[in-house]
Amino acid sequence: MTVYPHLDPAVQAHADLPNRERIEHIRVDRWIDYPRARQALDKLQVPWEPSAAERDYNAGRTTQVPMRPRVRLRSGRFSRKLRYNGMELAFDR
């Protein structure tokens, strides 16, 4: 087995599989949760803050749980789309 130190340990186990099995593993639907989306924005050095819906929920002003990944961008200079398996991170400006 080849060593892949740059890969996450959970992924390393799949790196040496035959192409067909690796592709099947890659195509499985996965959810990019808020922390991952926020890490992506941080890595891209995009200033952001939680959406109004999330702030309201965290402050106890509403009991409606925000279900879609959404953040407020503090900079209007971001035109990329962060998407995975049909789910897209939405931005408030």
Secondary structure by P-SEA (a helix, b strand, c coil): ccccccccccccccccccaaaaaaaaaccccccaaaaaaaaaaacccccccaaaaaaaacccccccccbbbbbcccccccccccccccccccc
